[in-house]
Amino acid sequence: MLVTGGTGALGAHVARWLVERGAEHLVLTSRRGLEAPGAAELRDELVALGARVTVAACDVADREALAELIASLPEELPLTAVVHA
């Protein structure tokens, strides 16, 4: 699952909700990625809950950057949903 704005307050809430309900792999995007305040802590929290988490710096308004991010994801972990937070 891809959560855009995933390191912000709403995105973090959505990510926790998804993991608590069984999401096994999340890709959280924000313009600053792991440099965003609280991003590393959020990743660690979600991993502790059992999820595989990727935090990526990506401006989703930039089509090329988003396409590059999606192309870089492992084939064994395909995107099944997108949440724009």
Secondary structure, 3 states (H helix, E strand, C coil): CEEECCCCHHHHHHHHHHHHCCCCEEEEEECCHHHCCCHHHHHHHHHHCCCEEEEEECCCCCHHHHHHHHHHCCCCCCCCCEEEC
